[in-house]
């Protein structure tokens, strides 16, 4: 069974059958990565941004980027995870809700397993469309409604949910 890296210990402790019930996420992730690989093969993609690349587990890794003409940049707020990320050569500590890039900077923006962590996903979407070229692609994969993060977000409000998750995961 596929495990979701960052929440693995928490899920195994409080929701042990989650991975048995979450087979569809593994299939969706495989398809998501296939679509990204196909997009990266097109001439239309020159600059790609991976939002929330973290330590590399959810990152658009350099192995997905087969062409030399593509500039891949990763951002994440988790400084330690970002420092440990060897999958992306160009990376920066930055907030997905306030990206430090000019308008129309990227042809492709990838966001895997990030939306469920954001306090204001609408700010991220606004920023994503701001930094994307007019014909750029936004690829998002997020967990289902029964994922522990989604449950906590529905049960607790904004900063309370973020504080609770920080206490559990220390990140």
C-alpha positions in Angstrom: 0.0 0.0 0.0 1.2 3.6 -0.7 1.9 5.7 2.3 1.7 9.5 2.5 5.1 10.4 3.7 4.6 13.4 6.0 1.6 12.1 8.0 2.6 8.4 8.1 3.2 8.1 11.8 0.2 10.1 12.7 -2.1 8.2 10.4 -0.8 4.8 11.5 -1.4 5.7 15.1 -4.9 7.3 14.8 -6.3 5.9 11.5 -4.6 2.6 10.9 -7.0 1.4 8.1 -6.6 4.6 6.1 -4.1 3.2 3.6 -6.3 0.2 2.9 -9.1 2.5 2.1 -7.0 5.0 0.1 -6.0 2.9 -2.9 -7.6 5.5 -5.2 -5.1 8.1 -4.1 -2.2 5.9 -5.2 -3.8 5.4 -8.6 -4.5 9.2 -8.9 -0.9 10.0 -8.0 0.4 7.7 -10.6 -1.8 9.3 -13.3 -0.9 12.8 -12.1 2.8 12.0 -12.4 2.2 10.6 -15.9 0.4 13.8 -17.0 3.2 15.9 -15.6 5.8 13.9 -17.4 3.8 14.2 -20.7 3.4 18.0 -20.2 7.2 18.4 -19.6 7.9 16.7 -22.9 6.1 19.4 -24.8 7.8 22.4 -26.2 5.2 24.7 -24.5 6.9 24.2 -21.1 10.1 26.1 -20.5 9.7 27.1 -16.8 7.9 24.9 -14.2 7.2 25.7 -10.5 6.6 23.0 -7.9 4.7 24.5 -5.0 5.2 22.7 -1.7 8.0 20.5 -3.0 9.1 19.9 0.6 11.8 17.2 1.1 11.2 15.8 -2.4 8.6 13.1 -1.7 5.9 15.0 -3.4 8.2 17.0 -5.7 8.3 17.1 -9.4 11.7 15.5 -9.3 14.5 16.2 -11.8 14.0 12.6 -13.0 10.6 13.6 -14.3 12.2 16.4 -16.2 13.9 14.7 -19.1 14.6 17.8 -21.2 17.5 20.1 -20.6 15.5 23.2 -21.8 13.2 23.2 -18.7 13.9 25.3 -15.7 12.4 23.7 -12.6 12.0 25.7 -9.4 10.6 24.4 -6.1 9.2 26.4 -3.2 8.1 25.4 0.3 7.7 27.0 3.7 9.4 24.1 5.5 13.0 25.3 5.6 14.5 22.0 6.9 12.5 19.8 4.4 13.5 22.2 1.6 17.2 22.0 2.6 17.0 18.2 2.5 15.4 18.2 -0.9 17.9 16.8 -3.4 15.3 16.3 -6.2 15.1 19.9 -7.2 18.2 21.9 -7.8 16.6 25.4 -7.8 14.5 25.9 -4.6 13.4 28.7 -2.4 11.7 29.1 1.0 8.5 30.9 -0.1 4.8 31.0 0.7 2.5 29.5 -1.9 -0.1 32.2 -0.9 2.4 35.0 -1.6 4.8 33.8 -4.3 8.0 35.9 -4.9 7.8 35.7 -8.7 6.7 38.1 -11.4 3.4 37.8 -13.2 3.4 35.3 -16.1 6.6 33.6 -15.0 5.8 29.9 -15.5 4.3 27.6 -18.1 3.5 24.9 -15.6 2.7 25.0 -11.9 2.4 21.7 -10.0 0.9 21.4 -6.5 0.8 17.9 -5.0 -0.7 17.3 -1.5 -0.5 21.0 -0.6 -4.0 22.5 -0.8 -5.1 20.6 2.3 -2.4 22.4 4.4 -3.3 25.9 3.3 -5.2 28.3 5.6 -6.6 30.2 2.5 -6.5 28.0 -0.6 -8.2 30.8 -2.6 -5.1 33.0 -2.0 -2.9 30.2 -3.5 -5.2 29.9 -6.5 -5.0 33.7 -7.1 -1.2 33.6 -6.8 -1.0 30.5 -9.1 -2.9 32.2 -11.9 -0.9 35.4 -11.4 2.5 33.7 -11.9 1.2 31.4 -14.7 1.5 32.4 -18.4 -1.9 33.0 -20.0 -1.9 29.5 -21.6 0.0 27.9 -18.6 -1.2 24.8 -16.9 -2.0 24.3 -13.3 -1.8 20.7 -12.0 -3.3 20.0 -8.6 -3.5 16.7 -6.7 -5.0 16.8 -3.3 -6.2 14.2 -0.9 -9.9 13.1 -0.5 -12.3 14.3 2.0 -11.5 11.5 4.5 -7.8 12.2 4.7 -6.8 13.1 8.3 -5.7 16.6 7.3 -9.1 17.2 5.6 -11.0 15.9 8.6 -9.0 18.1 10.9 -9.5 21.1 8.6 -13.3 20.5 8.6 -13.5 20.0 12.4 -11.2 22.8 13.5 -10.9 26.3 12.1 -8.0 27.9 10.3 -5.2 28.7 12.7 -6.5 26.2 15.3 -6.2 23.4 12.7 -2.7 24.6 11.7 -1.5 24.8 15.3 -2.9 21.3 16.1 -1.2 19.8 13.1 2.1 21.6 13.9 2.0 20.1 17.5 1.5 16.6 16.0 4.0 16.8 13.2 6.4 19.6 14.4 6.5 21.1 10.9 
